[in-house]
Amino acid sequence: MAETKLDVREIPPAERHPKIHAAFDELESGEALTIVNDHEPKPLFYEMQAEKEEFDAENYTVERRTPTEFLATFPKK
């Protein structure tokens, strides 16, 4: 599976979700977007689940690497 990585920790919070949505929209079916975030992106998970029919919520993963580094992978159907 091809993967795109986006570090959003330096992006102002109000701009994060639009950038993540845009990056996800650019993916082809079967690819995934991995974001590096400073907190667990649970609200983003629910947002993607509600708004993106092509989001593969069953294969979503999140890994806490440090207290301020989370890797969350959003696969596209």
N, C-alpha and C positions, 0 to 999 in steps of 0.2 A: 504494500500500500504506500503510495507516495504521500509525503508529509510536508506541510508548510509550517514553519515555526515563526511565531510572532511574540516578541518580548514587549509586554504592555506596561511594565513597571514604571517606565519614565514618561508614559503618556498621561496627560491630565485625566482624572477619573471621568469627567463628562464626555471625553472624546473616545474612551476605550471601546464601549459597546458598538458605536458606529463603525470603527475601524475593524473590529473583530467580525462584525456582520459582513462588511465589504470583502474582507479576506476570505471568509467562508463561501460567499457567493461566487468567488472566482475559482473555487475548486471544481474539479471534475468529479463525477460519480466514482466512488471507491477511494477517493483521496481523503486526507484528514488535515485538520488545522490543530496544531499544538500551540497553546499560549503559555507564556511564562508570566505568572502573576504574583503579586505580593500577598494574596489571600486566596482562600478556596473560592472559586467562582460559582458557588451554588446558585445565586440569583441569575447569573448568565445561563447556567444549565437550564433552569426553568423557562427563561425567556426564549432560548433556542428551541426548546421542546414545544413551546406554544406557538412560535412564529415561523419556524423553518420545517416544513414537511419533509425535506430531504435530510434533516439531521437524524443520524442513527444513534438515538439515545441509549439503546441497549449496549452499544459498544463504546460509550463514553468512558474515559478513565481520568482519574486525577491522582497525582502523586505529590505528597508533601516532602520536599527535599530538605528544607530548612524552615524555621519559623516564618520566614518572609519570602520563601520561594516555593511556588506550586506549579506543577506542569499539568495542564488539563488538555486532553485530546478530544476534539470534536470531529468524529468521522462523518462523512457525507455518503448517503445511500446512492 
